């Protein structure tokens, strides 16, 4: 190591064997070379042999690996701060002691920072063994990005390259009283104060490992601890970023992730006092930082849950979460040109939550509509030469569905519809005209609409999908009908003059498809005589 290495790697260590060995090997094996590298590892009172492993590497790589031992502090903040006080590199880089680096990571990161005069460089990260790492920031190399106009707010871990001059100029340190997410205040302030932030995306720099026992500190904190930490983080960031679109862009992450995760399926199982305290704490943050713009940009499920928490409606909130976990999303209520998700508390005077919280506000609802559309039966209905397919199904919407259409449509659904199971049409051009009879009545349990449609089957060679078209919140949605393994009617022939064969079958994706084809007289052979006996007799004209 030179007197002033290019980079100091800081490792806070607490009971991470055997992952620690791979971590350290990935550091001393960096292509940047030992002469340009400093590693400072702080053993935070480990009891599993991690301290001894650190000492082994320090003895093997003197002048490169420095080990400090201390009593357990309860989190990575204190050991990281202690290492920062000893760092001498031009840049500092933080790595979790259960994670590891790509061989060329530090060399590439330092070169990229020098080339672009960057104060912060985010190198591409990936998850290992099920560890989730948000990937949108790493779509491409970017020499100069903004904290407020990129996906950086969704990647606030400190596992980045920081210019040490920036860190010391603003005396950036980790809050030692935060048990989780103590790196966020550090990263946010560094990015706010940085002259330039860059992204190195064309090389995997960092491998984030999920331990087999899920003992990463991120996975251990309870609900109230996570709420307290998120409150501290948001209050700290609010002191750096003035109210307005920039703060909204930063806090969109915390409402979408940290705070939303407090209101997941495990919330109703918490004791009533914990639930009450969570709602009180959330209410404070919602009042302070959840602007109208953030509210309207939040999906209706989260928006309702936040609204109920804000009102202190603990029981209604618990019921909303439980009902959705057990029965799926509630139906949409169509009310004129507006649509609402009928979660508990909707238009309940005792709750007093404005309709806006329940309204579908231009968000993608295709998945909910597809999930709420349930096929019940299909039958043929023939009157003379006219053949119709009678389809009975249940729509996950209530209210005025008079505009709904069930139709046979040529061609496959686009791939964009595969994941949600339906799609929003770009306009009215793709909506077929009403062709056939349709009746719709509210379901007996009030959670949907029973639809019976008699759809004409054309006497042409064709393969057409059965699809439902319904208007929700000013947009038309196309929903393929999935059979769900229900029995299908037998194939049949119809037509006296020119007979056709028609069949109703699910395709490989389980979607109902109607196939029609003319019955063609076979050439001379064993089946010719039988076909002539069975074909319809043509009436002779007088």
C-alpha positions in Angstrom: 0.0 0.0 0.0 1.2 3.5 -0.8 1.2 6.4 1.7 -2.1 7.5 0.1 -4.0 4.6 -1.4 -6.5 5.2 -4.1 -9.3 3.5 -2.2 -10.1 2.5 1.4 -12.5 -0.3 1.7 -14.5 -0.3 5.0 -16.0 -3.5 6.4 -18.1 -3.6 9.5 -18.1 -7.2 10.8 -20.4 -9.0 13.2 -20.8 -12.8 13.1 -20.7 -13.3 9.4 -18.6 -16.5 9.1 -18.3 -18.3 6.7 -19.3 -15.5 4.3 -16.6 -13.2 5.7 -13.8 -15.3 4.1 -15.2 -14.9 0.6 -15.7 -11.2 1.2 -12.0 -10.7 2.3 -10.7 -12.9 -0.5 -12.6 -10.7 -3.0 -10.9 -7.6 -1.6 -7.3 -8.7 -1.5 -7.7 -10.2 -4.9 -8.8 -7.0 -6.5 -7.2 -6.1 -9.9 -6.5 -2.6 -8.6 -3.5 -4.1 -6.8 -2.5 -4.2 -3.1 -0.3 -1.1 -3.5 -3.4 1.0 -4.3 -5.7 -0.5 -1.7 -6.4 -0.1 2.0 -8.9 -2.4 3.9 -10.1 -1.4 7.4 -12.2 -4.0 9.0 -13.9 -3.4 12.4 -14.9 -6.5 14.4 -18.0 -5.4 16.3 -17.8 -7.9 19.1 -18.2 -11.1 17.0 -18.5 -14.4 18.8 -18.4 -16.8 15.8 -14.7 -16.6 14.9 -15.0 -13.6 12.6 -12.5 -11.7 14.7 -9.9 -14.5 14.3 -10.5 -14.6 10.6 -9.9 -10.9 10.3 -6.6 -11.2 12.3 -5.5 -14.0 9.9 -5.9 -11.8 6.9 -4.2 -8.8 8.7 -1.2 -11.0 9.4 -1.1 -12.3 5.8 -1.5 -8.8 4.3 0.3 -6.4 6.6 0.1 -2.7 5.6 -3.0 -3.5 3.5 -5.6 -5.0 6.0 -6.1 -3.2 9.3 -8.3 -4.8 11.9 -9.9 -3.0 14.8 -11.7 -4.8 17.6 -14.5 -3.3 19.8 -17.4 -4.3 22.0 -20.7 -4.9 20.2 -22.4 -1.7 19.3 -25.7 -3.1 18.0 -25.3 -2.1 14.3 -22.9 -1.3 11.5 -22.9 2.5 12.1 -20.4 2.7 14.9 -17.8 0.4 13.4 -18.2 2.2 10.0 -17.6 5.5 11.7 -14.5 4.2 13.5 -13.1 3.0 10.2 -13.9 6.3 8.5 -11.8 8.1 11.1 -8.8 5.9 10.1 -9.3 6.0 6.3 -6.5 7.5 4.2 -7.6 6.7 0.6 -8.7 9.2 -2.0 -12.0 7.3 -2.1 -13.9 5.2 0.4 -16.0 2.1 -0.4 -18.3 0.2 2.0 -18.9 -3.5 1.7 -21.1 -5.7 3.8 -19.1 -8.5 5.5 -21.4 -11.1 4.1 -21.1 -9.8 0.5 -18.3 -9.8 -2.0 -17.0 -7.8 -5.0 -16.3 -8.6 -8.6 -12.5 -8.9 -9.3 -12.2 -5.6 -11.3 -14.8 -3.6 -9.3 -12.5 -1.2 -7.5 -10.2 -0.6 -10.5 -13.1 0.2 -12.7 -14.9 2.4 -10.1 -11.8 4.5 -9.3 -11.0 5.0 -13.0 -14.6 6.0 -13.8 -14.6 8.5 -10.9 -11.3 10.0 -12.1 -12.5 10.2 -15.7 -15.7 12.0 -14.9 -14.6 13.8 -11.7 -17.4 12.1 -9.8 -17.9 12.4 -6.1 -20.1 9.3 -5.9 -20.1 6.3 -8.2 -22.8 3.6 -8.0 -21.4 0.4 -9.4 -23.8 -2.3 -10.6 -25.1 -4.6 -7.8 -26.8 -7.9 -8.1 -28.5 -10.1 -5.5 -27.3 -13.6 -4.6 -29.4 -16.5 -3.1 -32.6 -14.5 -3.2 -31.4 -11.2 -2.1 -33.4 -8.4 -3.8 -31.5 -5.6 -5.4 -33.4 -2.9 -7.4 -32.0 -3.0 -10.9 -33.4 0.0 -12.8 -30.6 2.3 -11.9 -28.1 0.0 -13.7 -29.7 0.1 -17.1 -26.7 1.8 -18.7 -23.5 3.7 -17.8 -24.3 7.3 -16.8 -21.5 9.8 -16.1 -23.8 12.3 -14.6 -27.2 11.6 -13.0 -29.5 13.5 -10.6 -30.7 12.2 -7.3 -34.2 13.6 -8.2 -34.5 12.4 -11.8 -33.2 8.9 -11.7 -33.8 5.6 -9.8 -31.1 6.5 -7.3 -33.6 7.0 -4.5 -34.4 3.3 -4.8 -30.7 2.4 -4.3 -29.7 4.2 -1.2 -27.3 1.6 0.3 -23.8 2.9 1.1 -22.3 0.3 -1.1 -20.9 2.9 -3.5 -17.6 4.7 -4.1 -17.4 8.1 -2.3 -14.7 10.7 -2.7 -13.3 11.0 0.8 -12.7 14.8 0.4 -16.6 15.1 0.1 -17.1 12.9 3.2 -14.7 14.9 5.4 -15.7 18.3 4.1 -19.2 17.8 5.3 -18.2 15.4 8.1 -20.5 12.7 6.9 -21.0 9.9 9.4 -23.5 7.2 10.2 -26.2 7.8 12.9 -25.2 5.3 15.6 -28.6 5.1 17.2 -30.3 3.6 14.1 -30.4 -0.2 14.3 -31.3 -0.5 10.6 -30.9 1.6 7.5 -28.2 3.8 9.1 -26.5 4.1 5.7 -29.4 6.0 4.2 -28.8 9.4 5.9 -25.1 9.1 4.9 -25.9 8.2 1.3 -28.7 10.8 0.9 -26.5 13.6 2.2 -23.5 12.6 0.1 -25.7 12.6 -3.0 -27.3 15.9 -2.2 -23.9 17.5 -1.7 -22.0 15.8 -4.5 -20.9 17.8 -7.5 -21.4 14.7 -9.8 -23.0 11.3 -9.3 -22.2 8.5 -11.8 -23.4 5.0 -12.6 -21.1 2.2 -13.7 -23.5 -0.4 -15.1 -21.5 -2.5 -17.6 -19.7 -4.6 -14.9 -21.0 -6.4 -11.8 -19.2 -4.7 -9.0 -21.0 -6.0 -6.0 -22.7 -9.3 -5.1 -25.2 -8.8 -2.2 -25.7 -12.1 -0.5 -28.8 -13.2 1.5 -27.6 -15.5 4.2 -29.1 -19.0 4.5 -30.5 -18.1 8.0 -31.8 -14.7 6.8 -29.9 -13.1 9.6 -28.9 -10.0 7.6 -29.7 -7.0 9.8 -32.2 -5.7 7.3 -34.4 -8.7 7.8 -34.4 -8.7 11.7 -35.9 -5.4 12.8 -39.5 -5.2 14.1 -42.2 -2.9 12.8 -41.8 -0.1 15.3 -38.0 -0.1 15.0 -38.4 0.2 11.2 -40.9 3.0 11.6 -38.6 4.9 14.0 -35.7 4.5 11.6 -37.6 5.6 8.6 -38.9 8.7 10.5 -35.3 9.7 11.4 -34.2 9.2 7.7 -37.1 11.3 6.3 -36.7 14.0 8.9 -32.9 14.2 8.1 -33.6 14.3 4.3 -36.2 17.0 4.8 -33.5 19.2 6.4 -31.5 18.8 3.2 -34.1 19.1 0.5 -36.8 21.8 0.4 -40.5 20.9 -0.1 -41.4 20.4 -3.7 -41.0 18.0 -6.6 -37.4 17.1 -5.6 -38.3 16.1 -2.1 -41.3 14.2 -3.5 -39.0 12.3 -5.9 -36.8 11.2 -2.9 -39.7 10.3 -0.6 -41.6 8.4 -3.2 -39.2 5.5 -2.3 -39.9 5.6 1.4 -43.7 5.6 0.9 -43.5 2.8 -1.7 -41.0 0.7 0.3 -40.2 1.2 3.9 -43.7 2.6 5.0 -45.8 0.3 2.8 -44.0 -2.7 4.1 -45.4 -1.9 7.6 -48.9 -2.5 6.3 -48.5 -5.9 4.7 -50.2 -9.2 5.5 -48.5 -9.5 8.9 -50.0 -6.2 10.2 -53.4 -7.7 11.4 -51.5 -10.3 13.5 -49.7 -7.6 15.5 -51.1 -6.8 18.9 -53.6 -3.9 19.0 -51.3 -1.5 20.8 -48.5 -2.0 18.2 -51.0 -1.5 15.4 -52.2 1.7 17.0 -48.7 3.0 17.5 -47.8 2.2 13.9 -50.9 4.1 12.7 -50.0 7.1 14.9 -46.4 7.2 13.6 -47.5 6.8 10.0 -50.0 9.6 10.4 -47.3 12.0 11.5 -45.2 11.2 8.4 -48.2 11.3 6.1 -49.2 14.7 7.4 -45.7 16.1 7.0 -44.5 14.6 3.7 -47.3 12.8 1.8 -48.2 15.6 -0.6 -51.2 15.5 -2.9 -48.9 14.7 -5.8 -47.5 11.7 -4.0 -50.9 10.6 -2.9 -52.3 10.6 -6.4 -49.3 8.8 -7.8 -49.7 6.0 -5.2 -51.6 2.9 -6.3 -55.0 2.6 -4.8 -54.2 -0.4 -2.5 -51.4 1.5 -0.8 -53.3 4.8 -0.9 -56.3 3.3 0.9 -54.0 1.6 3.5 -52.2 4.9 4.2 -55.5 6.8 4.3 -56.9 4.4 6.9 -53.8 4.6 9.0 -53.9 8.3 8.8 -57.5 8.3 10.1 -56.5 5.9 12.9 -59.0 3.3 11.5 -57.1 0.3 12.8 -59.8 -2.2 12.5 -60.8 -1.1 9.0 -57.2 -1.2 8.0 -56.7 -4.7 9.4 -59.9 -5.9 7.6 -58.7 -4.4 4.3 -55.4 -6.2 4.5 -57.0 -9.5 5.7 -59.7 -9.5 3.1 -57.3 -8.9 0.3 -54.9 -11.6 1.5 -57.8 -14.1 1.7 -60.1 -13.1 -1.2 -58.0 -11.0 -3.5 -58.5 -7.4 -4.4 -62.0 -6.0 -4.0 -64.2 -5.2 -7.1 -64.1 -1.9 -8.8 -67.3 0.2 -8.4 -68.1 2.1 -11.6 -69.8 5.4 -10.9 -70.2 7.5 -14.0 -66.8 8.1 -15.5 -65.1 7.4 -12.2 -64.1 4.0 -10.7 -63.4 3.1 -7.1 -61.8 0.1 -5.4 -64.4 -0.9 -2.8 -62.1 -1.6 0.2 -63.4 -1.5 3.7 -64.2 2.0 4.9 -65.4 3.2 1.4 -68.0 5.9 1.9 -68.3 4.8 5.6 -69.2 7.9 7.7 -67.5 6.3 10.7 -64.2 6.2 8.9 -64.6 9.6 7.1 -62.1 8.9 4.3 -62.5 11.0 1.2 -63.4 9.1 -2.0 -60.2 10.2 -3.6 -58.3 7.6 -1.6 -60.4 4.8 -3.1 -60.5 6.2 -6.7 -58.7 4.5 -9.5 -56.5 7.4 -10.8 -55.1 6.4 -14.2 -53.1 3.5 -12.7 -52.8 0.1 -14.4 -55.8 -2.0 -13.4 -55.4 -4.7 -16.0 -54.2 -7.3 -13.5 -57.0 -6.6 -11.1 -59.6 -6.9 -13.8 -58.1 -10.1 -15.1 -58.0 -11.6 -11.6 -61.6 -10.7 -10.9 -62.9 -12.1 -14.2 -64.0 -15.7 -13.6 -65.4 -17.9 -16.3 -68.4 -20.1 -15.3 -69.7 -21.8 -18.4 -70.1 -21.8 -22.2 -72.8 -23.5 -24.3 -73.9 -23.6 -27.9 -77.3 -22.1 -28.8 -78.5 -22.8 -32.4 -81.6 -21.4 -34.0 -81.8 -22.4 -37.6 -78.6 -21.4 -39.4 -77.7 -19.0 -36.5 -75.2 -20.3 -34.0 -74.3 -18.4 -30.8 -72.0 -19.1 -27.9 -73.6 -18.4 -24.6 -70.9 -17.3 -22.2 -71.5 -16.9 -18.5 -68.8 -15.2 -16.3 -68.3 -13.0 -13.4 -66.6 -9.6 -13.6 -64.8 -8.1 -10.7 -66.6 -4.8 -11.1 -69.9 -3.4 -9.8 -72.1 -0.5 -10.7 -72.8 0.5 -14.3 -71.4 -2.1 -16.7 -73.8 -1.4 -19.5 -70.9 -0.6 -21.8 -69.3 -4.0 -21.4 -68.9 -6.2 -24.5 -68.1 -9.9 -24.9 -66.8 -10.6 -28.4 -64.9 -13.0 -30.5 -61.6 -11.4 -31.7 -59.2 -12.5 -34.3 -55.5 -12.7 -33.4 -53.4 -13.3 -30.3 -53.2 -11.0 -27.4 -50.0 -8.9 -27.4 -47.2 -10.1 -25.1 -47.6 -6.9 -23.1 -50.8 -8.4 -21.7 -49.3 -11.7 -20.6 -48.0 -10.7 -17.2 -51.2 -8.9 -15.9 -53.5 -11.1 -17.9 -55.2 -8.2 -19.6 -54.4 -4.9 -21.2 -55.5 -1.3 -21.5 -56.3 -0.3 -25.0 -54.6 2.8 -26.3 -57.9 4.2 -27.4 -61.4 3.2 -28.6 -60.2 1.9 -32.0 -59.5 -1.6 -30.7 -62.9 -2.0 -29.0 -65.3 -4.2 -31.1 -68.9 -3.0 -31.5 -71.6 -4.7 -29.4 -72.6 -7.7 -31.4 -75.0 -10.0 -29.5 -77.1 -9.9 -26.3 -75.5 -9.2 -22.9 -77.2 -9.1 -19.6 -75.5 -8.0 -16.4 -76.8 -8.3 -12.8 -75.1 -7.7 -9.5 -73.6 -10.9 -7.9 -75.5 -12.2 -4.9 -72.6 -11.4 -2.6 -72.3 -7.9 -3.9 -68.6 -8.3 -4.9 -69.0 -8.4 -8.6 -71.3 -8.6 -11.6 -72.8 -11.7 -13.3 -72.6 -11.5 -17.0 -74.4 -13.6 -19.6 -73.5 -12.9 -23.2 -74.8 -14.6 -26.4 -72.1 -14.1 -29.0 -72.7 -14.8 -32.7 -70.3 -17.4 -34.2 -69.5 -16.5 -37.9 -69.6 -19.2 -40.6 -66.1 -18.6 -41.7 -62.8 -20.3 -41.2 -61.4 -18.6 -38.2 -59.7 -18.9 -34.8 -60.9 -16.3 -32.4 -60.4 -15.5 -28.7 -63.3 -14.8 -26.4 -62.6 -11.4 -24.7 -64.4 -9.0 -22.5 -64.2 -5.2 -22.9 -65.1 -3.0 -20.0 -64.6 0.7 -19.3 -62.9 1.7 -16.1 -61.9 5.3 -15.1 -62.0 6.6 -18.7 -60.0 3.7 -20.2 -61.1 0.5 -22.0 -59.6 -2.8 -20.9 -59.4 -6.0 -22.9 -59.6 -9.1 -20.8 -59.2 -12.6 -22.3 -61.5 -15.1 -20.8 -59.6 -17.9 -19.0 -61.5 -21.2 -18.7 -59.9 -22.1 -15.3 -60.2 -25.9 -16.1 -64.0 -25.7 -16.4 -65.8 -28.2 -18.7 -66.2 -27.0 -22.3 -69.1 -27.8 -24.6 -68.6 -30.6 -27.2 -67.5 -29.6 -30.7 -70.4 -29.5 -33.1 -71.4 -28.9 -36.7 -74.0 -26.5 -38.0 -75.2 -25.2 -41.3 -77.4 -27.1 -43.9 -76.0 -25.8 -47.2 -72.4 -25.3 -46.2 -71.7 -27.2 -43.0 -69.1 -26.0 -40.5 -67.5 -27.5 -37.5 -67.0 -25.3 -34.4 -65.0 -26.1 -31.2 -64.5 -24.2 -27.9 -61.2 -25.0 -26.3 -58.6 -23.3 -24.0 -55.3 -22.5 -25.7 -51.9 -23.1 -24.2 -52.3 -20.1 -21.9 -55.7 -21.2 -20.7 -57.6 -18.6 -22.7 -60.9 -19.6 -24.4 -60.6 -19.8 -28.2 -63.3 -20.6 -30.7 -62.2 -22.4 -33.9 -64.5 -22.7 -36.9 -63.8 -24.5 -40.2 -65.9 -25.7 -43.1 -66.5 -29.4 -43.4 -65.0 -30.4 -46.8 -66.1 -33.4 -48.7 -63.3 -35.9 -48.6 -61.7 -37.4 -51.7 -62.7 -41.0 -52.7 -61.8 -43.4 -50.0 -63.1 -45.4 -47.1 -64.7 -42.4 -45.4 -66.4 -40.9 -48.5 -69.6 -43.0 -48.4 -70.1 -42.4 -44.7 -69.6 -38.6 -45.1 -72.2 -38.6 -47.9 -74.7 -40.4 -45.7 -74.2 -38.0 -42.8 -74.1 -34.7 -44.6 -77.3 -32.6 -44.6 -79.7 -33.3 -47.6 -80.2 -30.3 -49.8 -83.8 -29.5 -50.6 -84.7 -29.5 -54.2 -86.3 -26.4 -55.6 -89.7 -26.8 -57.3 
